[in-house]
Amino acid sequence: MKKILIVDDSNPSRLSLSFSLSQRGYEVITADNGNVGFAKTIEHPDLALIITDINMPQMNGFEMIHRIRREPEFQKIPIIALSSDDENGNEAINLGATAFIIKSSKTSEEIKRFLELYLK
């Protein structure tokens, strides 16, 4: 079973994504900020995907992506950056995110398309 890490300070967002992904047969691990997300990445080096919000307390998504990409063993893990602010997209991609998705009612559909492309 492939593991997906969801990092988001919004409990409803984490729960919604977790439910959707576990229904598709993925093992879901969650974290509520970038510090915990980075620690869970170290704890689970076999992650198939990381989905992270950008705006979070303690360590935001930009910082977490940057720290993950500095580690050679995590270079190939796809990362989806999520934000309600479309201006965050370029920075997320420049720091190493594989994709950027604007949070909306269609977020789950866009993640599903990403999974079909990257996690066959």
MIVO-755601 format. One record per residue: residue number from 1; residue in three letters; x, y, z of N, C-alpha, C in turn. Coordinates in steps of 0.05 Angstrom, whole numbers. Example, Ala and Ser with C-alpha at 12.3 -4.5 7.8 and 13.67 -1.06 7.14 Angstrom:
REM residues 2
i / aa / n.xx / n.yy / n.zz / ca.xx / ca.yy / ca.zz / c.xx / c.yy / c.zz
1 / Ala / 264 / -114 / 156 / 246 / -90 / 156 / 264 / -66 / 156
2 / Ser / 257 / -45 / 142 / 273 / -21 / 143 / 258 / 1 / 157
This chain:
REM residues 120
i / aa / n.xx / n.yy / n.zz / ca.xx / ca.yy / ca.zz / c.xx / c.yy / c.zz
1 / Met / 17 / -24 / 0 / 0 / 0 / 0 / 18 / 25 / 0
2 / Lys / 13 / 43 / -19 / 29 / 68 / -21 / 20 / 88 / 1
3 / Lys / 41 / 101 / 12 / 36 / 121 / 34 / 36 / 149 / 23
4 / Ile / 17 / 165 / 32 / 15 / 193 / 25 / 14 / 209 / 51
5 / Leu / 31 / 230 / 52 / 32 / 248 / 75 / 16 / 273 / 68
6 / Ile / -3 / 281 / 85 / -18 / 305 / 82 / -10 / 324 / 104
7 / Val / -1 / 348 / 97 / 8 / 368 / 117 / -10 / 393 / 113
8 / Asp / -26 / 398 / 133 / -44 / 421 / 131 / -53 / 428 / 160
9 / Asp / -53 / 454 / 166 / -62 / 462 / 193 / -92 / 462 / 196
10 / Ser / -107 / 460 / 174 / -136 / 459 / 175 / -145 / 430 / 179
11 / Asn / -157 / 425 / 202 / -167 / 398 / 208 / -187 / 389 / 188
12 / Pro / -207 / 405 / 180 / -226 / 396 / 160 / -213 / 389 / 133
13 / Ser / -193 / 404 / 124 / -179 / 397 / 99 / -164 / 371 / 102
14 / Arg / -150 / 367 / 124 / -136 / 341 / 128 / -155 / 318 / 128
15 / Leu / -177 / 321 / 143 / -197 / 299 / 145 / -209 / 293 / 118
16 / Ser / -216 / 313 / 103 / -228 / 309 / 77 / -210 / 295 / 57
17 / Leu / -185 / 305 / 55 / -165 / 292 / 38 / -159 / 264 / 47
18 / Ser / -155 / 261 / 73 / -149 / 234 / 85 / -171 / 214 / 77
19 / Phe / -196 / 222 / 81 / -218 / 204 / 75 / -218 / 197 / 45
20 / Ser / -215 / 217 / 28 / -215 / 212 / -1 / -193 / 193 / -10
21 / Leu / -169 / 198 / 1 / -146 / 181 / -7 / -147 / 153 / 5
22 / Ser / -156 / 151 / 30 / -158 / 124 / 41 / -179 / 107 / 27
23 / Gln / -200 / 121 / 17 / -221 / 107 / 2 / -209 / 96 / -25
24 / Arg / -188 / 109 / -34 / -175 / 100 / -59 / -154 / 79 / -53
25 / Gly / -150 / 71 / -28 / -132 / 50 / -21 / -104 / 58 / -13
26 / Tyr / -100 / 84 / -7 / -74 / 94 / 2 / -73 / 94 / 32
27 / Glu / -49 / 90 / 43 / -45 / 94 / 72 / -39 / 123 / 75
28 / Val / -54 / 136 / 93 / -51 / 165 / 96 / -39 / 171 / 123
29 / Ile / -19 / 189 / 123 / -5 / 199 / 147 / -11 / 229 / 147
30 / Thr / -16 / 241 / 170 / -22 / 269 / 170 / -4 / 284 / 190
31 / Ala / -2 / 310 / 185 / 13 / 328 / 202 / -1 / 356 / 201
32 / Asp / 0 / 371 / 223 / -14 / 396 / 223 / 4 / 421 / 219
33 / Asn / 30 / 416 / 214 / 48 / 439 / 207 / 73 / 427 / 194
34 / Gly / 89 / 445 / 183 / 113 / 437 / 169 / 134 / 422 / 186
35 / Asn / 137 / 430 / 211 / 156 / 417 / 229 / 149 / 387 / 232
36 / Val / 123 / 382 / 238 / 114 / 355 / 241 / 115 / 340 / 214
37 / Gly / 108 / 354 / 193 / 109 / 342 / 166 / 137 / 334 / 158
38 / Phe / 157 / 350 / 164 / 184 / 343 / 158 / 193 / 319 / 174
39 / Ala / 186 / 319 / 200 / 193 / 296 / 217 / 180 / 271 / 207
40 / Lys / 155 / 272 / 198 / 141 / 248 / 188 / 154 / 239 / 161
41 / Thr / 165 / 258 / 146 / 179 / 250 / 121 / 204 / 234 / 128
42 / Ile / 218 / 242 / 149 / 242 / 227 / 158 / 234 / 200 / 169
43 / Glu / 212 / 200 / 183 / 201 / 175 / 196 / 192 / 155 / 175
44 / His / 182 / 165 / 152 / 170 / 148 / 131 / 184 / 154 / 105
45 / Pro / 209 / 145 / 101 / 223 / 151 / 76 / 212 / 138 / 51
46 / Asp / 192 / 120 / 56 / 180 / 106 / 33 / 154 / 120 / 23
47 / Leu / 151 / 145 / 30 / 127 / 160 / 21 / 125 / 160 / -10
48 / Ala / 101 / 156 / -20 / 97 / 157 / -49 / 90 / 186 / -57
49 / Leu / 80 / 202 / -39 / 71 / 229 / -45 / 69 / 246 / -20
50 / Ile / 75 / 272 / -22 / 70 / 291 / -1 / 51 / 312 / -12
51 / Ile / 30 / 318 / 4 / 12 / 340 / -3 / 14 / 360 / 20
52 / Thr / 21 / 385 / 13 / 25 / 404 / 35 / 11 / 431 / 29
53 / Asp / -1 / 441 / 49 / -12 / 468 / 48 / 13 / 487 / 49
54 / Ile / 9 / 512 / 40 / 31 / 531 / 41 / 30 / 547 / 67
55 / Asn / 6 / 558 / 73 / 4 / 576 / 97 / -2 / 560 / 122
56 / Met / 19 / 556 / 138 / 16 / 541 / 163 / 33 / 554 / 184
57 / Pro / 27 / 550 / 210 / 43 / 560 / 231 / 69 / 543 / 235
58 / Gln / 87 / 554 / 250 / 112 / 540 / 258 / 132 / 537 / 235
59 / Met / 124 / 522 / 214 / 140 / 520 / 190 / 120 / 519 / 167
60 / Asn / 122 / 538 / 149 / 102 / 538 / 127 / 110 / 518 / 105
61 / Gly / 93 / 515 / 85 / 98 / 495 / 64 / 123 / 501 / 48
62 / Phe / 128 / 527 / 43 / 153 / 534 / 28 / 178 / 523 / 42
63 / Glu / 179 / 529 / 68 / 203 / 520 / 84 / 205 / 490 / 84
64 / Met / 182 / 477 / 87 / 182 / 447 / 88 / 191 / 436 / 61
65 / Ile / 181 / 446 / 39 / 189 / 436 / 13 / 219 / 440 / 10
66 / His / 229 / 464 / 17 / 258 / 470 / 15 / 274 / 450 / 31
67 / Arg / 266 / 445 / 56 / 281 / 426 / 73 / 280 / 397 / 62
68 / Ile / 257 / 389 / 52 / 255 / 362 / 41 / 273 / 359 / 16
69 / Arg / 273 / 379 / -1 / 288 / 377 / -26 / 318 / 379 / -21
70 / Arg / 327 / 389 / 2 / 356 / 390 / 9 / 366 / 362 / 16
71 / Glu / 348 / 344 / 22 / 356 / 316 / 30 / 357 / 298 / 5
72 / Pro / 380 / 287 / -2 / 383 / 271 / -26 / 363 / 248 / -28
73 / Glu / 356 / 235 / -6 / 339 / 212 / -6 / 309 / 220 / -12
74 / Phe / 303 / 245 / -11 / 275 / 254 / -15 / 271 / 269 / -41
75 / Gln / 292 / 270 / -58 / 291 / 285 / -83 / 268 / 276 / -102
76 / Lys / 262 / 250 / -102 / 243 / 239 / -121 / 215 / 236 / -111
77 / Ile / 210 / 243 / -86 / 182 / 241 / -76 / 166 / 265 / -88
78 / Pro / 145 / 259 / -103 / 128 / 281 / -113 / 116 / 297 / -90
79 / Ile / 115 / 323 / -94 / 102 / 341 / -74 / 81 / 358 / -88
80 / Ile / 57 / 357 / -77 / 36 / 375 / -87 / 33 / 398 / -66
81 / Ala / 36 / 422 / -74 / 32 / 445 / -57 / 4 / 456 / -61
82 / Leu / -10 / 461 / -39 / -37 / 471 / -40 / -38 / 499 / -27
83 / Ser / -54 / 517 / -39 / -57 / 543 / -27 / -83 / 556 / -39
84 / Ser / -95 / 573 / -23 / -118 / 588 / -33 / -108 / 613 / -48
85 / Asp / -82 / 619 / -46 / -70 / 642 / -60 / -55 / 633 / -84
86 / Asp / -65 / 639 / -108 / -52 / 630 / -132 / -24 / 643 / -137
87 / Glu / -18 / 663 / -122 / 9 / 676 / -125 / 31 / 659 / -113
88 / Asn / 24 / 638 / -97 / 44 / 621 / -85 / 55 / 599 / -104
89 / Gly / 42 / 596 / -126 / 49 / 574 / -144 / 78 / 574 / -154
90 / Asn / 87 / 597 / -165 / 114 / 598 / -176 / 135 / 592 / -155
91 / Glu / 132 / 604 / -131 / 152 / 599 / -110 / 152 / 570 / -102
92 / Ala / 129 / 557 / -99 / 127 / 529 / -92 / 142 / 512 / -113
93 / Ile / 137 / 517 / -138 / 150 / 502 / -159 / 180 / 507 / -159
94 / Asn / 188 / 532 / -156 / 217 / 538 / -155 / 231 / 525 / -132
95 / Leu / 217 / 520 / -110 / 229 / 507 / -87 / 230 / 476 / -89
96 / Gly / 216 / 466 / -110 / 217 / 437 / -114 / 190 / 422 / -114
97 / Ala / 168 / 437 / -111 / 142 / 423 / -112 / 139 / 412 / -141
98 / Thr / 126 / 389 / -143 / 121 / 377 / -169 / 97 / 390 / -182
99 / Ala / 78 / 398 / -166 / 53 / 411 / -176 / 43 / 430 / -155
100 / Phe / 27 / 449 / -165 / 14 / 469 / -148 / -16 / 468 / -154
101 / Ile / -33 / 466 / -134 / -62 / 465 / -137 / -74 / 487 / -119
102 / Ile / -92 / 503 / -131 / -106 / 523 / -116 / -129 / 509 / -101
103 / Lys / -131 / 513 / -75 / -152 / 501 / -59 / -180 / 511 / -69
104 / Ser / -197 / 491 / -75 / -224 / 498 / -84 / -241 / 473 / -80
105 / Ser / -265 / 474 / -90 / -283 / 451 / -88 / -274 / 429 / -106
106 / Lys / -255 / 435 / -125 / -245 / 415 / -144 / -218 / 404 / -136
107 / Thr / -208 / 410 / -112 / -181 / 401 / -104 / -179 / 371 / -105
108 / Ser / -198 / 356 / -94 / -197 / 327 / -94 / -195 / 316 / -123
109 / Glu / -210 / 328 / -141 / -210 / 318 / -169 / -182 / 323 / -181
110 / Glu / -170 / 346 / -176 / -144 / 352 / -186 / -123 / 334 / -175
111 / Ile / -125 / 328 / -149 / -106 / 309 / -136 / -110 / 281 / -149
112 / Lys / -135 / 273 / -154 / -140 / 247 / -166 / -126 / 245 / -193
113 / Arg / -127 / 266 / -209 / -114 / 267 / -236 / -84 / 264 / -232
114 / Phe / -73 / 278 / -212 / -44 / 276 / -206 / -36 / 248 / -199
115 / Leu / -52 / 235 / -182 / -47 / 207 / -173 / -47 / 189 / -197
116 / Glu / -65 / 192 / -216 / -66 / 176 / -240 / -41 / 179 / -257
117 / Leu / -30 / 203 / -257 / -6 / 208 / -273 / 20 / 198 / -259
118 / Tyr / 22 / 203 / -233 / 47 / 199 / -219 / 49 / 174 / -202
119 / Leu / 26 / 163 / -194 / 27 / 139 / -176 / 13 / 115 / -188
120 / Lys / 21 / 108 / -211 / 8 / 85 / -225 / 14 / 59 / -211
